[in-house]
Amino acid sequence: MSTSELDEIREVARDLLKHRSSPDQRHALLDAGARHDLKLWQEIVALGWAGIAVPERHGGVGLGASTLGAVLGELGRALAMTPFTSSVGCAVPTILASDNQNAIESLIPRLAAGELIATVAFDTTDLTVTTSGSDLLVSGTARFVLDADIADVLIVASPDAPFVAVVPLSERATVTSHDGWDPTRSLCSVRLDRVPVVPEGLLADGVSAQTLRRTGLAFGALASMADAVGTAERALELAVGHAKERHQFNRPIGSFQAVKHRLADMVIALSSSRSAVNRGFVALEQGRSEVEAAAVAKSVAGDACAAICGDAVQVHGGMGFTWEHDAHLHLKRAKLDQAMFGRPRSHRQILTQILLDDGCAYA
C-alpha cells in the first residue's frame, strides 16, 4: 500500500476517533470506573477494522500489516479504550501464523467479524495439560493479561510448556481485574482450572510451540509499539501547543532555549521511533522475520516513546499532572506499552543474538 493511501486511512481513522474518543467522552468513562468503550468497539467492528489485516479468504479486509499498524497508531493517539491491540494486533496474527488450518478456518472469520474477542497470555505459570476422553484440559495462572475481562477466548502458552492452545474464558477460568497504572486499558489475572481447549484449538506443540510463542510475542511487541508511537505523537503535539500558548515573562515558554531543546529532542526521538515501527510492519508484509522486526521496533521506540510522553508532562508543568488533562494518560499508556510483550532491554538482547548468529536485515 502506498504512503498516500496509508495517510488517507489514518485521516479517516483520526476523524472517527476525534468524535468517538474525545477527552470528555474518555473521562466520563474513566470517572464511571469503565475500562472499555464497548460502543466504540462495536463501531470499529462495523467498519471492518477487526479484520483489517485478515486475508479476504478468511473473512477479512486483506489490507495488510502496514494498514494494521496505521490503525493501531491512531487508536494509541486517541487513547482508545478497546481490545484492538490484544485481539486484532496480537491474537489474530498469532493464529494465522500457526500451521493449524482448522483453527484458522474456525476462529479467524469470527474474530474478523467481531463475533469473538481474543487475548493472549504467553507467560502462563504452572501451565499443564491433561486429557479427559478426547478433550485437552489446560490449567495454570496468567498475570497481566490485557482485556481478559471482556475476551471470549485466550491463547495460552509458556516458556516451559510444549504447546500453544486456545481456551475459552468460561466458568472454569477465573478472571480478576486489577488496577494498573494505565486506566485506559484493562489488566487481569486469569486462573485456568482444567479448561478444555476449544475444538481444533491446539495451535502448536513440541518444538513448533516455542517458535509460535516467540512469533506471538513479536506480534504483540510490534502492535504495542505502534500504539506507543501514536500516543507519543499526540503527547508531543499537546506539548508544542502548550509551549506556544503558555507565557512567562511576557514570552511564550517555547521561546526559551531549554524548552526548545527538549521539544527538538522529542521530535527526533519520535521520528526514529516511527521509522522503526513502520519498517517493522513493512517487514511483515515482505515475509521477513517478525521477531527481528519487533526487536528493532521495541529497542528503538520502547524507551523513546515513554520518554517523549514524560517530557510532555514536564513541558506542561503542574497542569500535566492533573486528572483532567490528557498528558498523564499518554505517559501511562506509553509506559504500559513499554512493559508489555518484553521490555526494550530483552528485545535488545534478542537483536544482539540475531546479529551474532545470522546478521540483521536492518543493519
Beta strands, then each sheet from edge to edge (+ up, - down):
strand 1: 118-121
strand 2: 125-132
strand 3: 135-146
strand 4: 153-156
strand 5: 163-168
strand 6: 173-178
strand 7: 187-196
strand 8: 202-205
strand 9: 247-248
strand 10: 251-252
sheet 1: 1+ 4+ 5- 8+
sheet 2: 2+ 3- 7+ 6-
sheet 3: 9+ 10-
end
